[in-house]
Amino acid sequence: MDTYLILIVGAMAIAVLLNLILHYLSMPPVLGYIATGVTVSALFGLGGSGPDPLLQEIGELGIVFLMFTIGLEFSMEHLREMRREVLLHGGLQVLLTGTLLGTLAHTFLDVSTRGAIIIGLALALSSTAIVLKWLNDEKESHKPYGRHVMGILIFQDLSVIPILVMIRFFTNQDHTITFLLLETMVGAAAAFTIIYLMGKFVIDRLLKAVSDARSHELFVAAVLLIVVAAALLTHSLGFSYSLGAFLAGLMIAETKYRYQVEADLVPFRNLLLGVFFVTVGMQVQLSYLLDHWLLISTLAAGLILIKGLMVFALIRLTENSSTAIKAGLALAQGGGFSFAVFQISNQEGLLASDLVQLLVIVMVLTMFLTPLILRHLDRLGDFFSTAVDEDPKEANFSTLENNRLVTCGVERCLSVEMEDKHVVVIGYGDLGKLIMRQLKEQSFPAVAIEFQRRTVQEGMEAGDAVIFGNAAQRTILEKAFVGDALAVIIAMEDKHSIRLVCEAVAEVAHEPVIVVRQSEKIARTLLEGLPIKSLVDENKEVARILIEHATQCNLPS
């Protein structure tokens, strides 16, 4: 236990220090986590042997929660709409890139045909953790290149299953390939069917009951139960943990709880992803890197070039150069699942240990460079593209996406077009309903945020755009586009919640226009220091209206 604590404390201290430095340099924290892993490996004498298996399992949970939140961004209908990006572009990318890289590995790295096939397919995978997190954080996933990138990454994650089956076939002669494929298909069908039925008949009812209990801790526990249970189900059937989490996300995406679920899981996801990137860095052997730096640099540059060009060629068939170049640069690195593929191949005798160390360091280097590439993706896309102007398809889609609020219910979706500035109403109680009704009468587009399930359901049935979620969380406010809102009206009763919400709005919006009412319960001193543009005194306004009505009445003579 002491050894573990020393290792954990040391890693945390290094991670905090490095990320503080990177923050001042405006660099992404992913680099700090990977560098932390490399530093910890060197300081604690791990020698590139990698992290403890338990730490690796914890790190893999980061990918699990990432895939779950990706599933939340989709729905079954959305997935059907992206079948071309997932099946066609994703399938061709893995097949063609894997074939080319496998041929090069067989020719120049002196490996067997079977080993070369595994190397090619593993190197064809990209980093789901880095790329999808960046797309989500920067709100780029709905742009044309973002859709292609997400579609290809989804197929890559699914392709891990047949790759592992292939390793089993290459090393296990007891069963035929037909038997293994049949076993995989049956397992996949069983996993999807079970999760679908659970989502249709159990998950929604469970979240309803938990929501009605009005316990935030219980709600988070229920969500964690759903994610981990789905991951364990697919893993028990021979698939990856992340596949089950992704399917569970798809099921919850059909409910009204999707935004609150995502907001609750963001801290878990980001923390566990940090652990994952630390474990990636811990697999680097510094002495090996220094001794073979020229070979490693050459292979890393070649991998980025080949994968980028392959993706560019595929996307360029249907999109313009700028979109294709951005997609190619975003997917040019090695993938997190590849580490598991190489590790299993080494254990089964398909790949030598030295070769695995070389490939791991090459992939880590490409992953380390990826945040730098993504940070300048627009500039690089414009620089390499012959099209100087922005892609009109991308511009139109982006404008449409920024001007729409969507809130999905169990049975239908309500959308509110935001051609003009919209108003966000926090709280959908009696006061919130009146505010929404009057805004609708005055043709003001508006969306409300409410944490009571039944109240949200009432609003959706009344035709109002109501998001289920805790308005004190940034993710929920971002879903309501608070940063672009004309004003934020606080229609809540609880004084402590009002302050938390105002602070959260101030973090999301640059110059928020917050309107709050002051009453006997809500003292002015409680709201001091907040960027409130208008504080409506309830008693004064009621008195003014009463006097106005009284003086305008025709009194009998």
Legacy VTK file of the C-alpha trace (Angstrom):
# vtk DataFile Version 3.0
C-alpha trace
ASCII
DATASET POLYDATA
POINTS 557 float
0.000 0.000 0.000
2.853 2.405 0.834
4.414 1.799 -2.574
1.131 2.501 -4.333
0.583 5.683 -2.328
4.093 6.969 -3.085
3.567 6.246 -6.780
0.145 7.921 -6.821
1.274 11.002 -4.893
4.366 11.349 -7.073
2.356 11.031 -10.287
-0.235 13.541 -9.079
2.421 16.070 -8.082
4.201 15.753 -11.435
0.905 15.962 -13.351
-0.183 19.120 -11.508
3.201 20.801 -12.018
3.478 19.918 -15.709
-0.110 20.905 -16.483
0.304 24.248 -14.722
3.327 24.945 -16.923
1.456 23.803 -20.038
-1.532 25.939 -19.077
0.599 29.079 -19.069
1.949 27.999 -22.454
-1.644 27.454 -23.717
-0.950 23.772 -24.336
-3.524 20.975 -23.864
-3.359 18.910 -20.635
-3.103 15.638 -22.588
0.568 16.389 -23.200
1.099 16.854 -19.480
-0.461 13.501 -18.643
1.626 11.634 -21.226
4.785 13.419 -20.064
3.841 12.519 -16.482
3.749 8.849 -17.421
7.165 9.049 -19.070
8.616 10.866 -16.039
7.085 8.440 -13.531
8.412 5.481 -15.527
11.921 6.931 -15.415
11.893 8.094 -11.762
10.407 4.914 -10.307
12.553 2.588 -12.369
9.788 0.981 -14.389
12.068 0.840 -17.389
9.249 1.098 -19.915
7.741 -2.139 -18.686
4.464 -0.290 -18.364
2.116 0.453 -15.496
0.664 -1.965 -13.026
-2.205 -4.009 -14.558
-4.617 -2.525 -12.009
-3.636 0.998 -13.065
-4.142 0.027 -16.699
-7.633 -1.251 -15.927
-8.466 2.050 -14.208
-7.114 3.949 -17.195
-9.272 1.907 -19.559
-12.320 3.122 -17.643
-11.546 6.553 -19.072
-12.112 5.180 -22.576
-15.270 3.459 -21.339
-16.789 6.689 -20.044
-15.611 8.585 -23.132
-17.399 6.116 -25.415
-20.494 6.360 -23.217
-20.619 10.145 -23.586
-20.054 9.759 -27.332
-23.069 7.450 -27.405
-25.056 10.166 -25.606
-24.297 12.568 -28.451
-25.921 10.141 -30.876
-29.208 8.341 -31.140
-30.196 5.328 -33.171
-31.576 7.657 -35.844
-28.378 9.721 -35.831
-26.314 6.567 -36.181
-28.404 5.463 -39.151
-27.834 8.854 -40.765
-24.064 8.369 -40.365
-23.940 4.877 -41.867
-21.881 6.129 -44.815
-19.242 7.700 -42.564
-19.145 4.691 -40.231
-19.419 1.740 -42.592
-18.058 3.005 -45.912
-15.371 5.498 -44.927
-14.488 3.731 -41.684
-14.332 0.311 -43.316
-12.219 1.486 -46.240
-9.882 3.431 -43.965
-9.117 0.435 -41.746
-8.833 -2.007 -44.665
-6.706 0.113 -47.011
-4.513 1.717 -44.342
-4.023 -1.633 -42.594
-3.049 -3.325 -45.863
-0.510 -0.649 -46.772
1.057 -0.426 -43.299
1.106 -4.221 -42.984
2.916 -4.538 -46.307
5.501 -1.952 -45.225
5.975 -3.699 -41.875
6.497 -7.064 -43.585
9.001 -5.513 -45.994
11.083 -3.274 -43.740
10.613 -4.604 -40.181
11.263 -8.274 -41.034
8.136 -9.724 -39.412
6.012 -12.689 -40.418
2.948 -12.296 -42.597
0.608 -12.873 -39.654
2.494 -10.412 -37.484
2.492 -7.848 -40.310
-1.290 -8.145 -40.691
-1.792 -7.442 -36.984
0.678 -4.540 -37.056
-1.023 -2.979 -40.080
-4.514 -3.210 -38.626
-3.385 -1.982 -35.196
-1.567 1.016 -36.680
-4.638 1.847 -38.769
-6.475 2.697 -35.530
-6.460 6.272 -34.214
-6.743 7.727 -30.724
-10.396 7.866 -29.749
-9.505 9.403 -26.381
-7.566 12.380 -27.763
-9.548 13.178 -30.900
-13.095 12.745 -29.619
-12.337 14.666 -26.427
-10.993 17.521 -28.528
-14.001 17.451 -30.865
-16.366 17.553 -27.892
-14.491 20.292 -26.055
-14.227 22.504 -29.149
-17.790 21.771 -30.373
-16.417 20.546 -33.717
-18.167 17.178 -33.865
-21.107 18.449 -35.940
-18.999 20.006 -38.673
-18.506 17.994 -41.879
-14.949 16.926 -41.072
-15.999 16.197 -37.485
-18.768 13.872 -38.675
-16.319 11.954 -40.875
-13.793 11.720 -38.053
-16.371 10.446 -35.573
-17.748 7.937 -38.059
-14.301 6.509 -38.805
-13.394 6.367 -35.114
-16.599 4.478 -34.303
-15.786 1.878 -36.953
-12.197 1.649 -35.696
-13.418 0.899 -32.180
-15.742 -1.777 -33.540
-12.934 -3.239 -35.655
-10.932 -4.030 -32.511
-13.249 -7.024 -32.092
-12.347 -8.770 -35.385
-8.666 -7.901 -34.845
-8.678 -9.734 -31.519
-10.533 -12.612 -33.180
-7.810 -12.692 -35.828
-5.119 -12.938 -33.145
-7.007 -15.858 -31.604
-7.196 -17.540 -35.007
-3.493 -17.007 -35.736
-2.464 -18.487 -32.386
-5.238 -21.015 -31.765
-5.594 -23.872 -34.205
-8.299 -25.644 -32.193
-11.105 -23.700 -33.908
-11.674 -22.662 -37.510
-12.101 -19.064 -38.589
-15.746 -19.832 -39.400
-16.376 -20.949 -35.840
-14.681 -17.865 -34.390
-16.592 -15.485 -36.666
-19.882 -17.197 -35.868
-19.105 -16.991 -32.151
-18.348 -13.270 -32.500
-21.533 -12.510 -34.438
-23.709 -14.394 -31.958
-22.058 -12.592 -29.042
-22.496 -9.186 -30.701
-26.176 -9.863 -31.438
-26.745 -11.002 -27.855
-25.029 -7.920 -26.391
-26.972 -5.489 -28.572
-30.291 -7.236 -27.913
-29.836 -7.283 -24.135
-28.749 -3.644 -23.938
-31.546 -2.569 -26.291
-34.194 -4.350 -24.220
-32.741 -2.946 -21.009
-32.806 0.539 -22.506
-36.374 0.173 -23.707
-37.934 -1.379 -20.614
-35.596 -0.802 -17.654
-33.243 2.188 -17.968
-35.906 4.845 -18.522
-38.026 3.547 -15.625
-34.965 3.366 -13.362
-33.937 6.951 -14.118
-37.530 8.109 -13.601
-37.649 6.545 -10.153
-34.240 7.922 -9.188
-35.125 11.385 -10.483
-38.335 11.427 -8.464
-36.286 10.594 -5.348
-34.597 14.016 -5.790
-31.211 12.682 -4.723
-28.335 13.808 -6.918
-25.985 11.202 -5.428
-28.474 8.433 -6.172
-28.854 9.677 -9.752
-25.075 9.592 -10.309
-24.873 6.126 -8.751
-27.623 4.863 -11.077
-25.807 6.229 -14.134
-22.522 4.632 -13.057
-24.378 1.347 -12.547
-25.762 1.487 -16.096
-22.391 2.269 -17.683
-20.354 -0.322 -15.790
-23.019 -3.029 -16.147
-23.211 -2.531 -19.926
-19.405 -2.576 -20.174
-19.174 -5.777 -18.138
-21.853 -7.415 -20.296
-20.016 -6.890 -23.576
-16.684 -7.834 -22.007
-18.145 -11.087 -20.702
-19.230 -11.880 -24.274
-15.704 -11.367 -25.592
-15.887 -7.723 -26.694
-14.384 -4.500 -25.422
-15.721 -2.638 -22.397
-16.172 0.485 -24.497
-18.606 -1.184 -26.920
-21.113 -1.819 -24.134
-20.695 1.715 -22.805
-21.290 3.148 -26.283
-24.483 1.094 -26.721
-25.709 2.179 -23.271
-25.098 5.797 -24.280
-27.178 5.274 -27.416
-30.064 4.014 -25.303
-29.979 6.928 -22.835
-29.672 9.381 -25.750
-33.311 8.587 -26.521
-34.428 9.854 -23.095
-34.791 13.309 -21.568
-31.954 12.629 -19.117
-29.108 12.708 -21.650
-27.810 16.207 -20.786
-27.821 15.697 -17.028
-26.213 12.277 -17.398
-23.439 13.757 -19.522
-22.889 16.601 -17.058
-22.613 14.186 -14.133
-20.112 11.926 -15.894
-17.764 14.613 -17.223
-15.640 14.749 -13.997
-15.311 10.939 -13.908
-14.484 10.799 -17.607
-11.835 13.512 -17.566
-10.138 12.194 -14.422
-10.006 8.615 -15.733
-8.830 9.789 -19.152
-5.977 11.509 -17.368
-5.055 8.175 -15.785
-5.244 6.531 -19.224
-2.798 9.016 -20.754
-0.457 8.571 -17.797
-0.436 4.801 -18.420
0.345 5.503 -22.090
3.403 7.520 -21.127
4.544 4.875 -18.635
5.028 2.407 -21.486
7.882 4.465 -22.935
11.423 3.305 -22.195
13.584 6.439 -22.255
16.843 4.603 -22.857
15.354 2.859 -25.896
14.008 6.186 -27.165
17.392 7.892 -26.868
19.237 5.003 -28.528
16.855 4.805 -31.510
15.589 8.380 -31.761
16.271 8.704 -35.497
14.422 5.487 -36.394
11.543 6.351 -34.071
11.211 9.887 -35.458
11.263 8.575 -39.027
8.614 5.950 -38.335
6.409 8.454 -36.476
6.610 10.949 -39.333
5.909 8.186 -41.843
2.891 6.950 -39.871
1.382 10.439 -39.660
2.005 11.022 -43.363
0.578 7.690 -44.557
-2.528 7.730 -42.351
-3.211 11.382 -43.098
-2.959 10.844 -46.864
-5.153 7.725 -46.781
-7.938 9.510 -44.891
-7.559 12.572 -47.127
-7.931 10.466 -50.274
-11.091 8.777 -48.955
-12.820 11.955 -47.762
-11.771 13.962 -50.838
-13.991 11.738 -52.993
-17.101 13.349 -51.474
-15.881 16.533 -49.747
-13.649 19.485 -50.568
-9.931 19.677 -49.828
-10.231 21.617 -46.577
-12.605 19.085 -44.989
-10.528 16.129 -46.217
-7.253 17.612 -44.955
-8.686 18.362 -41.507
-10.046 14.829 -41.217
-6.705 13.358 -42.328
-4.683 15.397 -39.832
-7.100 14.587 -37.006
-6.768 10.811 -37.566
-3.047 10.591 -38.345
-1.875 9.352 -34.916
-1.719 5.928 -33.308
-4.600 4.617 -31.206
-5.072 3.651 -27.582
-6.575 0.262 -28.426
-3.437 -0.577 -30.394
-1.490 -0.932 -27.151
-3.757 -3.782 -26.083
-3.449 -5.419 -29.516
0.361 -5.288 -29.393
0.474 -6.514 -25.809
-1.720 -9.546 -26.588
0.256 -10.263 -29.773
3.472 -10.231 -27.757
2.031 -12.571 -25.137
0.866 -14.965 -27.864
4.284 -14.942 -29.563
3.243 -13.128 -32.745
5.449 -10.076 -32.115
8.844 -9.767 -30.420
9.249 -7.594 -27.304
11.755 -5.197 -28.913
9.464 -4.650 -31.881
6.504 -3.987 -29.578
8.553 -1.412 -27.624
9.489 0.314 -30.887
5.892 0.447 -32.084
4.615 1.637 -28.696
7.075 4.535 -28.567
6.243 5.499 -32.164
2.532 5.588 -31.336
3.110 7.550 -28.124
5.131 10.114 -30.064
2.344 10.544 -32.636
-0.211 10.852 -29.843
1.995 13.427 -28.122
2.070 15.509 -31.331
-1.670 15.204 -31.985
-2.882 17.954 -29.563
-0.437 20.355 -31.223
-1.809 19.430 -34.646
-5.430 19.727 -33.513
-4.780 23.076 -31.908
-3.760 24.490 -35.310
-6.113 22.358 -37.401
-7.877 25.272 -39.100
-4.607 26.932 -40.056
-3.103 23.705 -41.333
-6.259 22.908 -43.273
-6.248 26.333 -44.928
-2.495 26.155 -45.568
-2.584 22.792 -47.329
-5.910 23.349 -49.049
-6.269 24.900 -52.473
-9.641 26.302 -51.392
-8.977 29.625 -49.663
-12.531 30.312 -48.554
-14.328 28.330 -45.870
-16.289 25.337 -47.054
-19.837 26.604 -47.656
-21.316 23.299 -46.502
-19.401 23.533 -43.258
-20.289 27.171 -42.695
-23.991 26.604 -43.292
-24.099 23.536 -41.088
-22.190 25.263 -38.310
-24.492 28.284 -38.427
-27.555 26.075 -38.335
-26.174 24.069 -35.424
-25.318 27.183 -33.410
-28.788 28.581 -34.032
-30.739 25.577 -32.825
-31.670 24.299 -29.436
-32.772 20.699 -29.264
-34.176 18.839 -26.298
-35.060 15.183 -26.742
-37.889 13.536 -24.854
-38.914 9.914 -24.632
-41.384 10.134 -27.501
-40.431 13.210 -29.481
-37.872 15.962 -30.001
-38.637 19.650 -29.742
-36.510 22.143 -31.610
-36.451 25.914 -31.383
-34.901 27.904 -34.199
-32.689 30.681 -32.866
-32.453 33.151 -35.748
-32.676 35.914 -33.116
-31.097 35.997 -29.689
-32.832 33.615 -27.322
-33.639 33.737 -23.619
-32.684 31.025 -21.132
-35.067 30.536 -18.201
-33.640 28.727 -15.172
-36.454 26.933 -13.392
-39.747 25.757 -14.849
-42.011 26.103 -11.831
-45.077 28.321 -11.703
-43.042 31.468 -12.341
-40.912 29.821 -15.036
-43.996 28.589 -16.901
-45.490 32.099 -16.898
-42.225 33.562 -18.188
-41.987 30.967 -20.976
-45.630 31.588 -21.939
-45.166 35.358 -22.152
-41.915 34.993 -24.100
-43.749 32.752 -26.562
-46.559 35.319 -26.895
-43.965 37.989 -27.673
-42.245 35.658 -30.221
-39.056 35.454 -28.197
-37.287 32.088 -28.678
-36.605 30.588 -25.253
-35.437 27.424 -23.554
-35.898 26.437 -19.915
-33.723 24.268 -17.667
-35.422 22.235 -14.941
-34.277 19.404 -12.650
-37.701 17.936 -11.799
-38.578 15.145 -14.218
-42.342 15.528 -14.060
-42.127 19.271 -14.535
-39.930 18.739 -17.604
-42.467 16.289 -18.987
-45.245 18.854 -18.469
-43.238 21.459 -20.340
-42.565 19.144 -23.261
-46.255 18.257 -23.476
-47.059 21.984 -23.482
-44.736 22.502 -26.433
-41.982 24.334 -24.560
-38.289 23.595 -25.034
-37.244 22.279 -21.621
-33.925 20.607 -20.857
-33.698 18.200 -17.946
-30.617 19.007 -15.900
-28.908 20.854 -13.069
-28.375 24.440 -14.228
-25.449 24.845 -11.821
-23.369 22.583 -14.094
-21.531 24.128 -17.026
-22.298 21.286 -19.420
-26.051 21.804 -19.017
-25.724 25.554 -19.581
-23.645 24.945 -22.704
-26.388 22.678 -24.074
-28.736 25.682 -23.783
-26.180 27.953 -25.541
-26.084 30.312 -22.577
-23.010 32.032 -24.035
-25.102 33.206 -27.012
-28.255 34.080 -25.049
-29.877 37.515 -24.973
-30.492 37.077 -21.248
-30.704 34.501 -18.485
-33.752 34.779 -16.241
-33.498 33.031 -12.873
-36.947 31.767 -11.858
-35.916 29.604 -8.919
-36.966 29.696 -5.275
-33.933 28.215 -3.503
-31.542 31.056 -2.647
-28.401 28.914 -2.457
-29.131 27.315 -5.833
-29.577 30.766 -7.348
-26.079 31.780 -6.352
-24.574 28.551 -7.701
-26.406 29.001 -11.003
-25.309 32.636 -11.337
-21.696 31.658 -10.743
-21.955 28.882 -13.335
-23.528 31.241 -15.900
-20.723 33.745 -15.303
-18.172 31.028 -16.114
-19.891 29.976 -19.352
-20.924 33.379 -20.757
-18.439 36.196 -21.352
-20.755 39.102 -20.456
-23.970 37.492 -19.231
-27.197 39.421 -18.784
-28.606 37.806 -15.648
-32.011 38.838 -14.328
-32.892 37.750 -10.781
-35.810 38.603 -8.525
-35.234 39.716 -4.943
-37.690 38.631 -2.272
-37.787 38.108 1.472
-36.166 34.703 1.000
-33.582 35.979 -1.469
-31.675 38.765 0.257
-29.608 41.281 -1.712
-26.524 40.456 0.363
-26.640 36.826 -0.797
-26.269 37.939 -4.409
-23.417 40.400 -3.886
-20.406 39.943 -6.122
-22.355 38.250 -8.917
-22.550 39.723 -12.460
-26.299 40.386 -12.194
-27.421 43.086 -14.639
-30.930 43.443 -13.251
-32.216 42.674 -9.753
-36.003 42.827 -9.617
-37.344 43.657 -6.156
-40.454 41.482 -5.851
-42.214 43.603 -3.206
-41.544 46.910 -4.958
-42.764 45.595 -8.317
-45.921 44.117 -6.812
-46.596 47.379 -4.957
-46.073 49.406 -8.150
-48.449 47.184 -10.150
-51.107 47.274 -7.418
-50.986 51.067 -7.257
-51.102 51.281 -11.057
-54.201 49.100 -11.206
-55.834 50.955 -8.332
-55.318 54.412 -9.812
-56.551 53.329 -13.250
-59.816 51.897 -11.957
-62.950 53.927 -12.481
-64.204 54.674 -8.985
-67.961 55.205 -8.563
-69.028 58.820 -8.099
LINES 1 558
557 0 1 2 3 4 5 6 7 8 9 10 11 12 13 14 15 16 17 18 19 20 21 22 23 24 25 26 27 28 29 30 31 32 33 34 35 36 37 38 39 40 41 42 43 44 45 46 47 48 49 50 51 52 53 54 55 56 57 58 59 60 61 62 63 64 65 66 67 68 69 70 71 72 73 74 75 76 77 78 79 80 81 82 83 84 85 86 87 88 89 90 91 92 93 94 95 96 97 98 99 100 101 102 103 104 105 106 107 108 109 110 111 112 113 114 115 116 117 118 119 120 121 122 123 124 125 126 127 128 129 130 131 132 133 134 135 136 137 138 139 140 141 142 143 144 145 146 147 148 149 150 151 152 153 154 155 156 157 158 159 160 161 162 163 164 165 166 167 168 169 170 171 172 173 174 175 176 177 178 179 180 181 182 183 184 185 186 187 188 189 190 191 192 193 194 195 196 197 198 199 200 201 202 203 204 205 206 207 208 209 210 211 212 213 214 215 216 217 218 219 220 221 222 223 224 225 226 227 228 229 230 231 232 233 234 235 236 237 238 239 240 241 242 243 244 245 246 247 248 249 250 251 252 253 254 255 256 257 258 259 260 261 262 263 264 265 266 267 268 269 270 271 272 273 274 275 276 277 278 279 280 281 282 283 284 285 286 287 288 289 290 291 292 293 294 295 296 297 298 299 300 301 302 303 304 305 306 307 308 309 310 311 312 313 314 315 316 317 318 319 320 321 322 323 324 325 326 327 328 329 330 331 332 333 334 335 336 337 338 339 340 341 342 343 344 345 346 347 348 349 350 351 352 353 354 355 356 357 358 359 360 361 362 363 364 365 366 367 368 369 370 371 372 373 374 375 376 377 378 379 380 381 382 383 384 385 386 387 388 389 390 391 392 393 394 395 396 397 398 399 400 401 402 403 404 405 406 407 408 409 410 411 412 413 414 415 416 417 418 419 420 421 422 423 424 425 426 427 428 429 430 431 432 433 434 435 436 437 438 439 440 441 442 443 444 445 446 447 448 449 450 451 452 453 454 455 456 457 458 459 460 461 462 463 464 465 466 467 468 469 470 471 472 473 474 475 476 477 478 479 480 481 482 483 484 485 486 487 488 489 490 491 492 493 494 495 496 497 498 499 500 501 502 503 504 505 506 507 508 509 510 511 512 513 514 515 516 517 518 519 520 521 522 523 524 525 526 527 528 529 530 531 532 533 534 535 536 537 538 539 540 541 542 543 544 545 546 547 548 549 550 551 552 553 554 555 556
